[in-house]
Amino acid sequence: MCGIIGYVGKRSATPILIDGLRKLEYRGYDSSGIGVIANTSGNIVVRKTKGKIKDLVNLIDKQKLPQGQTGLSHTRWATHGAPNRANAHPHFDDSKKILIAHNGIIENYESLKENLKRQGHKFVSDTDTEVIAQLIGHFYKGDLFDAVKRAIRQLRGAFALGVICKDHPGTLIAARIGSPLIIGIGKDENYIASDVPAILNLTRKVIYLKDGEMAVLKDDKVDVFTFLGKKVAAKVRTVTFNVDAVKKGGFPHFMIKEIHEQPDVIEGMLKLRLKGSKVVLKEIGLKASELKGINHIFVVACGTAYHAGLAGKYFIEKLTRIPVSIDAASEFRYRDPVVGKKTLIIAVSQSGETADTLAAIREAKRKGAKVVSICNAVGSSLTRESDGVLYTHAGPEIGVASTKAYIAQIAMLFLLGLRLYDFKKALPKKEVSRIIREFKKIPGRHKEILAGKDKIAKVAKKNSHFGCFLFLGRNINYPSAMEGALKLKEISYIPAEGYPAGEMKHGPIALIDEYRAVVCVSPQSDIYEKMISNMQEIRARKGKIIAIATQGDAVIKKHANHVIYVPPTHNLLTPLLVALPLQLIAYYIAVQLGCDVDQPRNLAKSVTVE
Ligand code: AGP
């Protein structure tokens, strides 16, 4: 997710573009840039830098931008190419006539780039965005609208674009498919922006550009067209909500917004990584022969990422029979682990800056192991020190309590398991085909669960008075129970423990009485009856049970005080579904208790120290 602002009008563009960019920093903040068409020279002058928008402002203070009334600016959440100055937007074509800012992922950028290189175009960045700029420049013969039209017809993937050209001061072109872009209607000036907060202080009149639409903005008019150039009557709407609410997409907190982004995150991952029933993990950094030779996998991670890794262990072992060990990175780094040349280290980290995880992979590499990281932050330290990187592309996760990054980590581990299955087939092909079919239904199943969030909120509020929670799960949902406990404790501060349900009688059962709540993660599976036995033992001791079960399961109602249903799926995929009720239970209890859900006390989004 990135932030784009464009301006065309009679005022100086720079202050408007910078002010708008600041309001979009939540969409991405690893590098930023700005470009304006200079009134004097007529050239496009660009300033860009790695880091936050304050770094861009400092740069502009030192290296002033010329006056100009047409411009673009961009704050980046890197997807292709490390977050550095060269990869920061906006990007030129090699004639320096065309400048663009982009939000999205172009899936066919490599083939387009090779083609453009063969035609003599020189590239200066690793981004997919520069390919778009070069493509427009390639087609540009004086008619900017036509060049943009021809270029975008060759793009596959998602893009929201802003385009200016030095030959056309006073003109700004916009286009979108798959990524949001709005047009702001001002007085003698008009704007484009990735989201409403950026321009709410300038206007409340907006056009929400639709997928497959492009627009030509001048200071006194805006025309909207289809990608084929057919003019459309665009509806101008009036925005009523406040800036802060809009940054959160109308949600009260980033956490609940990010919980709702999970269907799209999985949708995007499957679109990028699952071609039919073939898993494509090109950046894994290991040759097929190396993948085939793996005889031991070691997952290292911390916190929520550790729980994702634990679910990945169950999945990968089931599909491949490759032994998967897992350590909290803080343990791995100091216990002189047994690691060999055929050990694959999988480091899981949202931020890619977690000190213990970084130390763990350095220890593993010292012992000769290969490292593949599953990470959300492009160009982070972890990714630079790994042999291969599988980016989750979940977009910036602002809420300190991880939700969409967790789901993306599990999904990526499952995709890795399916890729390794190509070498070590330990399940019948038809079962794996069923897993893939069910995997593709997960985004829709997520939406079904989210549609029932009010019921989950009711259950959560009814149980928010308990002073202690126990979360129980078995097999591949033991990690789900651990994550449910972590989510609750880190945002509501209620003591909560996650346990394998089979361990209950070995101690935790002493906790059970009418003052404790027990969350039992018990979707249909071959160990479902065992969960029912646990629930009978809990009820016998007056424990209050919230069960998470599979739709249609009427039996479980007899054993629980509350039942939250998830749609059916393959047992191995259930962690991807049960995570949502667990996240929502934690969220609604914390809200009920008046906790600071997005920035809980004592926590940091990335633990960059030991
Ligand atoms: C997640 O809810 C927690 N805030 C925390 O456990 C986090 O998962 C852990 O610190 C690891 O962070 P990372 O994924 O960035 O490495």
Boltz pocket constraint, residues with backbone or C-beta under 6 A from the ligand:
constraints:
  - pocket:
      binder: B
      contacts: [[A, 302], [A, 303], [A, 304], [A, 305], [A, 348], [A, 349], [A, 350], [A, 351], [A, 352], [A, 353], [A, 354], [A, 357], [A, 400], [A, 401], [A, 402], [A, 403], [A, 490], [A, 603], [A, 604], [A, 605], [A, 606], [A, 607]]
      max_distance: 6.0
